[in-house]
Amino acid sequence: MEVAARNERPDLRSRLGQTLARLRDPNVRVMVVGEFKQGKSQLVNAIVGAPVCPVDDDVATTVPTTIRYGKEPSATMLVPAQRGSADAASANDLVRTPVPLEEVASLVSERGNPGNARGITSVDVVLPRTILAGGLALVDSPGVGGLDAVHALATLAALPTAHALLFVTDASQEFTEPEMRFIRQALRVCPNVAVVMTKIDLYPHWREVAELNRGHLDRAGIEAAALFPVSSRMREMAAQHGDSALNEDSGFPALVRYLRHDVVDRATDVVRRATAHDLRSTSEHIALSLSAELSAIERPENAPELVARLERARERSEDLRKEASRWQTTLNDGVADLLSDLEYDLRDRLRRVRRDAERAIDEGDPGAAWEQLVSWFEERIAAAVSDTFIWTDERSTWLSEQVAAHFEAEAVALPALRVDDTEGVLDPVERVDDLDPGKLSVLEKSFVTLRGTYGGVLMIGLVTSLAGLSLINPISLAAGVLLAGKAYRDDKQVRLQRRQAEAKAIVRRHIDDVLFQVGKQLKDRLRLVHRATRDHFIDVADEYHRSIADSVTAAQRAAERDVRASERRARDIRAELERVQWLSRAADKVEPAAAGPAVTTAAARNPA
């Protein structure tokens, strides 16, 4: 940063400031998610070796809990600051309040804090545990714990901030369809996903279940996802008795190795690559103007040719800054195409949901199973919306890469975009309307039956009266009973068809509401993406132009100096170039030896 400041490059100094801020955050966030009561909290406790999260058969976690490393154990409660208070101006408007460690389980559980009545945003726990020393931070969060409509969207909203995800399912049964759907979506947001199958000590057939789950993952094209069968109770007993064999049987050593090597080390490599890229890019920008000036001083006869070459480069850089530049055209056309595609994608997904819902309604009585049908319907809606947002995020990143290809630099940093954030997306959508269950009271059933009986007795009684029989006779009574049954069945069928038609109307109205509300949010978010991408690449073009312009100015200034002043300036430039080259060599040392994914994309989309 001092080198950038000495060379009057505030833009490069700002970029290095962001790099420094990234380095100062050592935490590698691993989110533990899954259905409720699958053993998530007990798994976290077993990993860190401390009873931090509440564990009980009838207790559910209500507040997200983060466990990270610290020399002294402590716990902090984060609550929203009240508007107008002095704390409201703090970062994220949250107030941090220290709490005793022994009270954490009560604060984050449904029993001690029902429905999160205390309004706690999260609880931050610090423990001096070796497994956490490398920067590992485990997140046990109820907001991402369930896979229903609301929780699934909250999960996907939080995943882009995580370095890895542990999906927890117990060994009682194989994956359900909602679980598989969630894993597929999570992999598109957070590439580092592992499955942890808990409670293997309770289910003797856990190996068969593990094979079935592995098969489901392979058929879904998720062969890379690791699967760890574990027993948290065996892990705790092994720790109590110091039994290494029992600890190995618990399955946790393999999970711990995965967290250390595949998660923490990989996240560290991403940070190192991003840091090396920023250091190398900064040194190249500064060295460009210094080298041009030094070349003009040492070889004054070549100065006119050097200045002319730099002027041509400046003209090219100036073209990148114009509104009619090719990258601007690519961006504008890409955003227009993306807007059209995402509208079609959302409509197509919701249309399939509507067809499936109508088919389910036609197959039975929607009134009797309306609650279950609505739950399934909302899950499908949430999945469709999540898929559209994730797909839009992938297309936005692809578009940024297409724009970056117009720049001459080998590696251009991509903008950090959050298009896949689904938090609160369905909040403006009204709940699905209630449906009449279609149950008739005894009085209503009696009225329908009597109405049919009356018509049958009267009609047949009049006919048989011509034969000299009375109006009410055995034949007319038998006809009345038959017509009463038919009238009851016809009335039941009419009521069923009416409920089915009403249920379909409710489904269509709800989907129209989702299209209206979510479609508006998608368009608004895409406009923000357009502006953020445009501003980012304008800054990149300005940075490139600034470097070329400084080089032209330095070369021209060097050609006009006298010999003595030129010699002094040449010594200063050589010394500064040595410092810049040291910066470049430092970048080579920082970058890990193994080749990894594209630096710019990984660093921008998942900053450490």
Secondary structure by P-SEA (a helix, b strand, c coil): caaaaaaccaaaaaaaaaaaaaaacccbbbbbbcccccaaaaaaaaaaccccccccccccccbbbbbbbccccbbbbbbbcccccccccccccbbbbbbbcccccccccccccccccccccbbbbbbbccccccbbbbbbccccccccaaaaaaaaaacccccbbbbbbcccccccaaaaaaaaaaaacccbbbbbbcccccccaaaaaaaaaaaaaaaaccccbbbbbbbaaaaaaaaaaccaaaaaaaaaaaaaaaaccccaaaaaaaaaaaaaaaaaaaaaaaaaaaaaaaaaaacccaaaaaaaaaaaaaaaaaaaaccccaaaaaaaaaaaaaaaaaaaaaaaaaaaaaaaaaaaaaacccccaaaaaaaaaaaaaaaaaaaaaaaaaaaaaaaaaaaaaaccccbbbbcccccccccccccccccccccccccccaaaaaaaaaaaaaaaaaaaaaaacccccccccaaaaaaaaaaaaaaaaaaaaaaaaaaaaaaaaaaaaaaaaaaaaaaaaaaaaaaaaaaaaaaaaaaaaaaaaaaaaaaaaaaaaaaaccaaaaaaaaaaaaaaaaaaaaaaaaaaaaccccccccaaaaaaaccc
